[in-house]
Amino acid sequence: MAVHDDSNGQKKKSSDALDEIPTFNVENMQNNTRIINYSRTFMSIIGGVIAGILGYTALTGFIFYFVIMAITTVGLAAKTGFAVHSFFDSWNKIVFDGILGGLLVTL
């Protein structure tokens, strides 16, 4: 985008409407989503093993799972440098996608 001086000395950016629309590479976004799912699946397995070793069952195990998923979410956000919109279309992808997918509930 070009920068030009206004009559009162302030700088403004000249842009078209097309320059303001964010563009995403669909293949890269699908790959990023796939990586999130793999990370959450791996952390679900590791969290389940740790919960089993520590003897967490029922409500304690359920809460432990969500703590592990919260840590995973913070780790993924930190991996992106907290610039989630550079890699995903919204925060929902990194915060909510796949959290319940790794949850195994047996009655």
C-alpha positions in Angstrom: 0.0 0.0 0.0 1.3 3.4 -0.8 1.6 6.2 1.7 0.9 9.8 0.8 0.9 13.1 2.6 -2.4 14.8 3.4 -2.7 18.6 3.1 -2.3 19.0 6.8 0.9 16.9 7.0 -0.7 13.7 8.3 0.1 10.4 6.5 -2.7 8.3 5.1 -2.6 4.9 3.4 -4.3 4.7 0.1 -5.9 1.4 -0.5 -8.7 -0.2 -2.5 -11.5 -2.2 -1.1 -9.7 -5.4 -2.3 -6.6 -4.6 -0.2 -8.7 -4.6 3.0 -10.1 -8.1 2.5 -8.0 -10.7 4.3 -6.9 -13.5 2.1 -6.2 -17.1 3.4 -4.6 -20.0 1.7 -7.1 -22.8 2.2 -4.5 -25.6 2.1 -2.5 -23.9 4.8 -5.5 -23.4 7.0 -6.5 -27.1 6.6 -3.0 -28.1 7.5 -3.1 -25.9 10.6 -6.4 -27.3 11.6 -5.1 -30.9 11.1 -2.1 -30.0 13.3 -4.4 -28.8 16.1 -6.4 -32.0 15.9 -3.2 -34.1 16.1 -1.9 -32.0 19.0 -5.2 -32.4 20.9 -5.3 -36.1 20.3 -1.8 -36.6 21.5 -2.4 -34.5 24.6 -5.6 -36.5 25.3 -3.6 -39.7 25.2 -0.8 -38.3 27.4 -3.4 -36.7 29.8 -5.2 -40.0 30.0 -2.1 -41.9 30.9 -1.1 -39.3 33.5 -4.6 -39.3 35.0 -4.5 -43.1 35.1 -1.1 -43.1 36.8 -2.3 -40.5 39.3 -5.6 -42.4 39.9 -7.9 -39.6 38.7 -11.3 -40.9 38.0 -14.8 -39.6 37.7 -15.1 -35.8 38.2 -11.4 -35.4 39.0 -10.4 -37.0 35.7 -12.9 -34.9 33.9 -11.5 -31.7 35.3 -8.0 -32.9 34.7 -8.8 -33.4 31.0 -10.0 -29.8 30.7 -6.9 -28.5 32.4 -4.8 -30.4 29.9 -6.8 -29.0 27.0 -6.5 -25.5 28.5 -2.7 -25.9 28.7 -2.7 -27.2 25.1 -4.7 -24.2 23.9 -2.3 -21.8 25.6 0.6 -23.7 24.0 -0.9 -23.6 20.6 -1.6 -19.9 20.9 2.0 -19.3 22.1 3.3 -21.3 19.1 1.5 -18.8 16.8 3.0 -15.9 18.8 -0.6 -15.0 19.9 -1.2 -13.8 16.3 -3.9 -16.4 15.7 -5.5 -14.5 12.8 -2.3 -15.0 10.8 -2.9 -18.7 10.9 -6.6 -19.2 11.4 -9.8 -17.4 10.6 -10.9 -17.0 14.2 -10.0 -17.8 17.8 -12.6 -20.5 17.8 -10.4 -22.8 15.8 -7.7 -22.7 18.4 -9.8 -22.6 21.5 -12.8 -24.9 20.8 -12.0 -27.1 17.9 -11.4 -30.7 18.9 -11.7 -30.3 22.7 -14.6 -32.7 23.0 -13.2 -35.0 20.3 -10.6 -36.5 22.6 -13.0 -37.0 25.5 -13.8 -40.6 26.1 -16.7 -41.1 28.5 -17.6 -44.6 29.7 -20.6 -45.4 31.8 
